[in-house]
Amino acid sequence: MKAVCWHGANDVRVETVPDPKILNPRDAIVKITSTAICGSDLHLYDGYIPTMEKGDILGHEFMGEVVELGRAVKNVKVGDRVVVPFTISCGSCFFCNRDLWSLCDNSNPNAWIAEKMMGHSPSGLFGYSHMMGGYAGGQAEYARVPFADVGLFKVPDGLKDEQVLFLTDIFPTGYMAAENCDIEPGDTVAIWGCGPVGQFAIRSAYMLGAEQVIAIDRVPERLKMAEEYGKAKVLDYTKVDVGEALKEMTGGRGPDACIDAVGMEAHGTDFMGLFDKAKQAVRLESDRPTALREVIVACRKGGHVSVPGVYGGFIDKVPMGAAMNKGLTIKTGQTHVHKYLKPLLEHIQNGDIDPSFVITHQLPLDQAPKGYEIFKQKEDSCIKVVLKP
C-alpha cells in the first residue's frame, strides 16, 4: 500500500510499504477513505517530538471502511463505515472505566519510554512516535486498528466523510478544551490560536453557553474564519497588546476562561519569543510556551485555563506565581475522544455544526508532502488539509 512516511525534519515521503495485518483477535483493518494533516503532525514534521524513526507512517485523523476483523470484534462488521479515535484505548482499565480514555494503561507497549520523560504514560496514539507506542498511522491506504471492539465508531448513513472525519480528533479536542473551562452563562472565553482546534473551541464555547468568545491569532484567513463562522471577536496579536485589549473588553477583570490552542511551537514577537526560539534550537528547552504564559497572565482571578495545545517536554519562565496567587484552575490532556463521539455526532446530525467548514484543501495522498508544506507555511489561505487515498 501507499503511505506517508517520516524521514526526518521537513521530510515526508509517500512510499510503498507492506499492507497491515491482523495481529490480535481485537484488531481490525480499515481501508481509509479520508485522512487529514493535523497541527500536531507539524510537531513531528518539524522534528520536535522524540523517538521518531525513519519510515514511520504518519497520521492520526482517519476514517474508512472495515475490510477485515479479528475474531473478537463483534461491534462492527466488514463493510461498515467507521471513524477511528486518535487515542488507542483498551476499554477496561482503571482510566477507561472512568472515561479518561487518553490515559489508558494498556495501549502503549512502549510506556516505559514515556514514563522516563513524564512519570506516567498516556495511551498509545496512532502515528505519533515510538514513545506513544510506535503504531502505524492513518495517512495511508489501510491501517490496523488495535482494540477495534472499543475504538471503531460506526458512521450513520447519509453523512459525508467531511462531516464526521474530525470526530477522530480536532472536534472533540476543541469541545473538551471548552468543557474544561466550566463555562457559565455570561462568561467570556479567550482563545489563543485560530487553527482548526481553535475554530472548534470557539464553536464549542458558544454551544456550552459562553456569552462572548475572543479569538487571538495573526493569520488573516484564520481570524476571518473565527469572526465569520465562529462569531468571535478577534485580535491580531501583531497589531495590539493582547493583554491590554482583553482587559478593556472585560471591564479590567480579564476573561473568565482562557484556552491555549497553540502549544509547543507558539510564535513570540518579543524578547521572550526570541529566548524560547534560541533555547529550543540548541535543545535547552523543548517547547515554546509564549501562548501559555499569556493565557495564565490574562485570565481573571479564580478563572479557568484550558490547554489543548500539545506540549512535548520542558518549558521555561512559566508564571506559576500568577497561576497560584490568582487561584487559577488549569486543565489539560490528550483528548478523551471516545467520551465525546456520540454527543458530538448528535450535534452534527441536529445541524448544530457542520465540521467540514474548516477544510480549505483536499489533495490526493500522493501529494501529501505538498500538503504538509502548504499547511506549515499557511500558503494559499490554508487552514485544514484532507488527503484522499
NORLIN-V463406 format. One record per pair of residues at least 24 apart in sequence whose ideal C-beta (glycine too) atoms are under 10 Angstrom apart, sorted by the first residue. I is the first residue (numbers start at 1). J is the second residue. Records with the same first field share a line. If there is no record, write none. Layout:
I: J / J
//
This chain:
1: 31 / 32 / 57 / 140 / 141 / 142 / 143 / 365 / 389
2: 139 / 140 / 141 / 142 / 364 / 365 / 366 / 368 / 389
3: 32 / 55 / 56 / 57 / 58 / 59 / 127 / 136 / 137 / 138 / 139 / 140 / 141 / 142 / 143 / 365 / 368 / 389
4: 35 / 37 / 41 / 56 / 57 / 58 / 59 / 127 / 137 / 138 / 139 / 140 / 365 / 366 / 368 / 369 / 371 / 372 / 387 / 389
5: 54 / 55 / 56 / 57 / 58 / 136 / 137 / 139 / 140 / 368
6: 41 / 44 / 45 / 47 / 49 / 52 / 53 / 54 / 55 / 56 / 57 / 58 / 127 / 129 / 137 / 139
7: 52 / 53 / 54 / 55 / 56
8: 45 / 47 / 52 / 54
9: 44 / 45 / 46 / 47 / 48 / 52
10: 45 / 46 / 47 / 369 / 372 / 373 / 376
11: 45 / 47 / 54 / 369 / 372
12: 37 / 41 / 44 / 45 / 56 / 58 / 139 / 368 / 369 / 371 / 372 / 373
13: 54 / 55 / 368 / 369
14: 139 / 140 / 364 / 365 / 366 / 367 / 368 / 369 / 387
15: 55 / 57 / 140
16: 141
17: 55 / 57 / 136 / 140 / 141 / 142
18: 136
19: 140 / 141 / 142 / 144
20: 57 / 68 / 136 / 140 / 141 / 142 / 143 / 144 / 145
21: 68 / 142 / 144
22: 68 / 69 / 70 / 71 / 73 / 144 / 148
23: 70 / 144 / 146
24: 70 / 71 / 72 / 73 / 144 / 146 / 147 / 148
25: 69 / 70 / 71 / 72 / 73 / 148 / 149
26: 69 / 70 / 71 / 72 / 73 / 90 / 91 / 145 / 146 / 147 / 148 / 149 / 150 / 151
27: 68 / 69 / 70 / 71 / 72 / 73 / 144 / 145 / 146 / 147 / 148 / 149
28: 66 / 67 / 68 / 69 / 70 / 73 / 75 / 76 / 78 / 80 / 82 / 84 / 143 / 144 / 145 / 146 / 147 / 148 / 149 / 151 / 152
29: 64 / 65 / 66 / 67 / 68 / 69 / 70 / 78 / 142 / 143 / 144 / 145 / 148
30: 62 / 63 / 64 / 65 / 66 / 67 / 68 / 76 / 80 / 81 / 82 / 83 / 84 / 138 / 140 / 141 / 142 / 143 / 144 / 145 / 148 / 152
31: 64 / 65 / 66 / 67 / 68 / 140 / 141 / 142 / 143 / 389
32: 59 / 62 / 63 / 64 / 65 / 84 / 138 / 139 / 140 / 141 / 142 / 143 / 365 / 387 / 388 / 389
33: 62 / 63 / 64 / 65 / 81 / 82 / 141 / 161 / 165 / 388 / 389
34: 61 / 62 / 63 / 64 / 83 / 138 / 160 / 161 / 162 / 164 / 165 / 166 / 168 / 359 / 362 / 386 / 387 / 388 / 389
35: 59 / 60 / 61 / 62 / 63 / 64 / 84 / 127 / 137 / 138 / 139 / 140 / 141 / 143 / 161 / 165 / 168 / 365 / 368 / 385 / 386 / 387 / 388 / 389
36: 60 / 61 / 62 / 63 / 138 / 139 / 162 / 165 / 166 / 168 / 169 / 170 / 196 / 358 / 359 / 362 / 371 / 375 / 384 / 385 / 386 / 387
37: 61 / 139 / 196 / 361 / 363 / 368 / 371 / 372 / 374 / 375 / 376 / 382 / 384 / 385 / 386 / 387
38: 86 / 127 / 128 / 139 / 166 / 168 / 169 / 170 / 173 / 195 / 196 / 197 / 310 / 375 / 384 / 385
39: 169 / 170 / 173 / 193 / 195 / 196 / 197 / 198 / 261 / 262 / 263 / 265 / 309 / 310 / 375 / 376 / 384
40: 86 / 125 / 127 / 128 / 169 / 170 / 173 / 197 / 263 / 264 / 309 / 310 / 312 / 334
41: 127 / 128 / 137 / 139 / 372 / 375 / 376 / 385
42: 195 / 263 / 264 / 265 / 310 / 372 / 375 / 376
43: 128 / 129 / 263 / 264 / 265 / 287 / 310 / 311 / 312
44: 127 / 128 / 129 / 137 / 312 / 372
45: 369 / 372 / 373 / 375 / 376
46: 264 / 265 / 376
48: 264 / 265 / 280 / 283 / 286 / 287 / 288 / 310 / 312 / 313
49: 128 / 129 / 131 / 132 / 264 / 286 / 310 / 312 / 313
50: 113 / 117 / 129 / 130 / 131 / 286 / 312 / 313
51: 110 / 113 / 114 / 117 / 128 / 129 / 130 / 131 / 132 / 134
52: 127 / 128 / 129 / 130 / 131 / 134
53: 129 / 130 / 134
55: 136
56: 127 / 128 / 129 / 130 / 134 / 135 / 136 / 137
57: 126 / 127 / 135 / 136 / 137 / 138 / 139 / 140 / 143
58: 126 / 127 / 128 / 136 / 137 / 138 / 139 / 140 / 368 / 372
59: 86 / 126 / 127 / 128 / 136 / 137 / 138 / 139 / 140 / 143 / 168 / 365 / 368 / 387
60: 84 / 85 / 86 / 87 / 88 / 125 / 126 / 127 / 128 / 132 / 135 / 137 / 138 / 139 / 168 / 169
61: 85 / 86 / 126 / 127 / 137 / 138 / 139 / 165 / 166 / 167 / 168 / 169 / 170 / 196 / 384 / 386 / 387
62: 86 / 126 / 127 / 137 / 138 / 139 / 140 / 143 / 145 / 165 / 168 / 169 / 387 / 389
63: 138 / 152 / 153 / 155 / 161 / 164 / 165 / 166 / 167 / 168
64: 138 / 141 / 142 / 143 / 145 / 155 / 161 / 165 / 389
65: 155
66: 145 / 148 / 152 / 154
67: 142
68: 142 / 144 / 148
69: 145 / 148 / 149 / 152
70: 144 / 145 / 146 / 148 / 149
72: 147 / 148 / 149
73: 145 / 147 / 148 / 149 / 150 / 151 / 152
74: 149
75: 148 / 149 / 150 / 151 / 152 / 153 / 154
76: 148 / 149 / 152 / 153 / 154
77: 154
80: 152 / 153 / 154 / 155
81: 152 / 153 / 154 / 155 / 156 / 157 / 159 / 161 / 164
82: 145 / 148 / 151 / 152 / 153 / 154 / 155 / 164 / 168
83: 151 / 152 / 153 / 154 / 155 / 161 / 164 / 165 / 166 / 167 / 168 / 169 / 337 / 341 / 345
84: 126 / 138 / 143 / 145 / 148 / 151 / 152 / 153 / 167 / 168 / 169 / 337
85: 123 / 125 / 126 / 145 / 147 / 150 / 151 / 152 / 153 / 167 / 168 / 169 / 172 / 335 / 336 / 337 / 338 / 339 / 340 / 341
86: 123 / 124 / 125 / 126 / 127 / 128 / 137 / 138 / 151 / 168 / 169 / 170 / 172 / 173 / 334 / 335 / 337
87: 122 / 123 / 124 / 125 / 126 / 128 / 132 / 151 / 168 / 169 / 172 / 334 / 335 / 336 / 337 / 338
88: 123 / 124 / 125 / 126 / 132 / 133 / 135 / 145 / 146 / 147 / 148 / 150 / 151
89: 123 / 124 / 146 / 147 / 150 / 151 / 336 / 337 / 338
90: 123 / 124 / 146 / 147 / 149 / 150 / 151
91: 147 / 149 / 150 / 151 / 338
92: 147 / 150
93: 123
95: 122 / 123 / 336
96: 123 / 147 / 150 / 336 / 338
98: 336 / 339
99: 336 / 338 / 339 / 340
100: 333 / 334 / 336 / 338 / 339
101: 150 / 151 / 334 / 335 / 336 / 337 / 338 / 339 / 340
102: 176 / 333 / 334 / 335 / 336 / 337 / 338 / 339
103: 333 / 334 / 336
104: 147 / 150 / 336 / 338
106: 146 / 147
107: 132 / 133 / 135 / 146 / 147 / 150 / 151
108: 132 / 133 / 134 / 135
109: 133 / 134 / 135 / 146
110: 134 / 135
117: 286 / 312 / 313 / 314
118: 312 / 313
122: 333 / 334
123: 147 / 334 / 336 / 337
125: 169 / 334
126: 151 / 168 / 169
128: 310 / 334
129: 312
131: 312
132: 334
138: 168 / 387 / 389
139: 365 / 368 / 371 / 372 / 387 / 389
140: 365 / 368 / 387 / 389
141: 365 / 389
142: 389
150: 338
151: 337 / 338
153: 337 / 338 / 341 / 342 / 345
154: 341 / 345
155: 345
156: 345 / 348 / 349
158: 349
159: 345 / 348 / 349
160: 354 / 356
161: 356 / 386 / 388
162: 354 / 355 / 356 / 357 / 358 / 359 / 362 / 386
163: 345 / 348 / 349 / 353 / 354 / 355 / 356
164: 341 / 344 / 345 / 348 / 349 / 355 / 356
165: 355 / 356 / 359 / 384 / 386
166: 196 / 197 / 200 / 344 / 348 / 355 / 356 / 357 / 358 / 359 / 384 / 386
167: 337 / 340 / 341 / 342 / 344 / 345 / 348 / 355
168: 335 / 337 / 341
169: 196 / 197 / 200 / 334 / 335 / 337
170: 195 / 196 / 197 / 198 / 199 / 200 / 201 / 261 / 308 / 335 / 355 / 358 / 384
171: 196 / 197 / 199 / 200 / 201 / 203 / 204 / 335 / 337 / 340 / 341 / 344 / 345 / 347 / 348 / 353 / 355 / 358
172: 197 / 200 / 204 / 308 / 335 / 336 / 337 / 338 / 339 / 340 / 341 / 343 / 344
173: 197 / 200 / 201 / 204 / 261 / 308 / 309 / 310 / 334 / 335 / 336 / 337 / 340
174: 198 / 199 / 200 / 201 / 202 / 203 / 204 / 205 / 259 / 261 / 308 / 335 / 344 / 355 / 358
175: 200 / 201 / 203 / 204 / 205 / 207 / 208 / 308 / 335 / 339 / 340 / 343 / 344 / 347 / 353
176: 200 / 201 / 204 / 306 / 308 / 331 / 332 / 333 / 334 / 335 / 336 / 337 / 339 / 340
177: 201 / 204 / 205 / 257 / 259 / 260 / 261 / 306 / 307 / 308 / 309 / 331 / 332 / 333 / 335
178: 202 / 203 / 204 / 205 / 206 / 207 / 208 / 209 / 210 / 213 / 257 / 259 / 306 / 308
179: 204 / 205 / 207 / 208 / 306 / 331 / 339 / 340
180: 257 / 259 / 304 / 305 / 306 / 307 / 308 / 329 / 330 / 331 / 332 / 333
181: 205 / 208 / 210 / 255 / 256 / 257 / 258 / 259 / 299 / 303 / 304 / 305 / 306 / 329 / 331
182: 208 / 256 / 257 / 303 / 304 / 306 / 329 / 331
183: 207 / 208 / 209 / 210 / 211 / 213 / 256 / 257 / 304
184: 208 / 209 / 210 / 211 / 256 / 257
185: 209 / 210 / 211
186: 210 / 211 / 212 / 256
187: 211 / 212 / 213 / 255 / 256 / 257 / 303 / 304
188: 212 / 213 / 214 / 233 / 246 / 249 / 250 / 251 / 253 / 254 / 255 / 256 / 257 / 258 / 300 / 303
189: 213 / 214 / 215 / 232 / 255 / 256 / 257 / 258 / 259 / 303 / 304 / 306
190: 214 / 215 / 216 / 232 / 233 / 235 / 242 / 245 / 246 / 249 / 250 / 254 / 255 / 256 / 257 / 258 / 259 / 294 / 295 / 298 / 299 / 300 / 303
191: 215 / 216 / 217 / 226 / 230 / 232 / 234 / 255 / 257 / 258 / 259 / 260 / 261 / 262 / 291 / 295 / 306 / 308
192: 216 / 217 / 235 / 237 / 242 / 258 / 259 / 260 / 261 / 262 / 263 / 266 / 290 / 291 / 292 / 294 / 295 / 298 / 307 / 309
193: 217 / 219 / 222 / 226 / 259 / 260 / 261 / 262 / 263 / 266 / 291 / 308 / 309
194: 218 / 219 / 221 / 222 / 223 / 224 / 225 / 226 / 227 / 230 / 232 / 234 / 261 / 262 / 383
195: 219 / 222 / 225 / 261 / 262 / 263 / 309 / 358 / 375 / 378 / 383 / 384
196: 222 / 225 / 261 / 355 / 357 / 358 / 359 / 360 / 375 / 383 / 384 / 385
197: 259 / 261 / 262 / 263 / 308 / 309 / 310 / 335 / 358
198: 222 / 225 / 226 / 230 / 232 / 259 / 260 / 261 / 262 / 308 / 309 / 358
199: 225 / 226 / 229 / 230 / 232 / 261 / 355 / 357 / 358 / 383 / 384
200: 230 / 261 / 308 / 344 / 353 / 355 / 357 / 358
201: 226 / 230 / 232 / 259 / 261 / 306 / 308
202: 226 / 227 / 229 / 230 / 231 / 232 / 234 / 259 / 261
203: 229 / 230 / 231 / 232 / 347 / 352 / 353 / 355 / 357 / 358
204: 230 / 259 / 340 / 344 / 347 / 353
205: 230 / 232 / 257 / 259 / 306
206: 230 / 231 / 232 / 352 / 353
207: 344 / 347 / 352 / 353
210: 255 / 256 / 257
211: 256
212: 249 / 250 / 255 / 256
213: 255 / 257 / 259
214: 242 / 245 / 246 / 249 / 250 / 255 / 258 / 298
215: 259 / 261
216: 240 / 242 / 245 / 246 / 258 / 259 / 261 / 262 / 291 / 294 / 295 / 298
217: 261 / 262 / 267
218: 267 / 269 / 378
219: 378 / 381 / 382 / 383
220: 378 / 381
221: 360 / 378 / 380 / 381 / 382 / 383
222: 358 / 378 / 381 / 382 / 383
224: 381 / 383
225: 357 / 358 / 360 / 381 / 383 / 384
228: 357
229: 353 / 354 / 357 / 358
230: 357
237: 267 / 268 / 269 / 290 / 291 / 294
238: 267 / 269
242: 291 / 294 / 297 / 298
243: 294 / 297 / 298
244: 298
245: 298
246: 294 / 297 / 298 / 299 / 300
247: 298 / 300
250: 298 / 300
251: 300
252: 300
253: 299 / 300 / 301 / 303
254: 297 / 298 / 299 / 300 / 301 / 303 / 326
255: 295 / 298 / 299 / 300 / 303 / 304 / 305
256: 299 / 300 / 302 / 303 / 304
257: 295 / 299 / 300 / 303 / 304 / 305 / 306 / 328 / 329 / 331
258: 291 / 292 / 294 / 295 / 296 / 297 / 298 / 299 / 300 / 303 / 304 / 305 / 306 / 307 / 328 / 330
259: 291 / 295 / 299 / 304 / 305 / 306 / 307 / 308 / 309
260: 289 / 290 / 291 / 292 / 293 / 294 / 295 / 296 / 305 / 306 / 307 / 308 / 309 / 311 / 330 / 332
261: 291 / 295 / 306 / 307 / 308 / 309
262: 288 / 289 / 290 / 291 / 292 / 294 / 295 / 307 / 308 / 309 / 310
263: 287 / 288 / 289 / 291 / 292 / 307 / 308 / 309 / 310 / 311 / 312
264: 288 / 289 / 291 / 292 / 309 / 310 / 311 / 312 / 313 / 315
265: 290 / 291 / 309 / 310 / 312 / 376
266: 290 / 291 / 292 / 293 / 294 / 309
267: 291
268: 293 / 294
272: 316 / 317
275: 316 / 317
276: 315 / 316 / 317
279: 314 / 315 / 316 / 317
280: 313 / 315 / 316
283: 313
284: 314 / 316
285: 313 / 314 / 315 / 316 / 317
286: 311 / 312 / 313 / 314 / 315 / 316
287: 311 / 312 / 313 / 314 / 315 / 316
288: 315 / 316
289: 314 / 315 / 316 / 317 / 318 / 319
290: 315 / 317
292: 318 / 319 / 330 / 332
293: 317 / 318 / 319 / 322
294: 319
295: 319 / 323 / 328 / 330
296: 320 / 321 / 322 / 323 / 324 / 326 / 328 / 330
297: 322 / 323 / 326
298: 322
299: 323 / 326 / 328 / 329 / 330
300: 326 / 327 / 328
301: 325 / 326 / 327 / 328
302: 326 / 327 / 328 / 329
303: 327 / 328 / 329
304: 328 / 329 / 330 / 331
305: 329 / 330 / 331 / 332
306: 330 / 331 / 332 / 333
307: 331 / 332 / 333
308: 332 / 333 / 334 / 335
310: 334
355: 384
356: 384 / 386
357: 383 / 384
358: 383 / 384 / 386
359: 383 / 384 / 385 / 386
360: 384 / 385 / 386
361: 385 / 386 / 387
362: 386 / 387 / 388
363: 387 / 388
364: 388 / 389
365: 389
//
